[in-house]
């Protein structure tokens, strides 16, 4: 059984066709590939890369660095390793 990213349900809700990608169930397209291509060329596109890596950060300034780097408030993360 393939693993699922945290965005899996959102991909399905958006009409994604899902395929196995090295053990992860990932979207291959959302209907017409031509329409999708034009939408990305005219506006913007996003690719879910959450399945690609895990990064462990340590050090005294880790929280400040992540506050600078991310839009989400890392102070709300209370479970170590998550």
Phi, psi and omega in degrees: 000130182288148175283159181235138176282170179294342179267003185307309181298323178294320177299314180297317180298331179274002177087024182291143167271120185262144177222160175284129178230093181051046176089003178241137175276110187235154179285137176259327174194173182237044181114235181289119179292329178292314178298321178297317178302311181296321179298318179292321180292325183274329183236261181201163177223162180224145179235129180284108179251015184295344179275353192277329185199162171239133181241126176258125179244138178224163176124165185295329184255017183302311182298316178297319178298314180293326175298322178290320188280323191250156175280328181284152179277105183291344178295339179280350178281118185245346180264119178305136178084003181244000000 
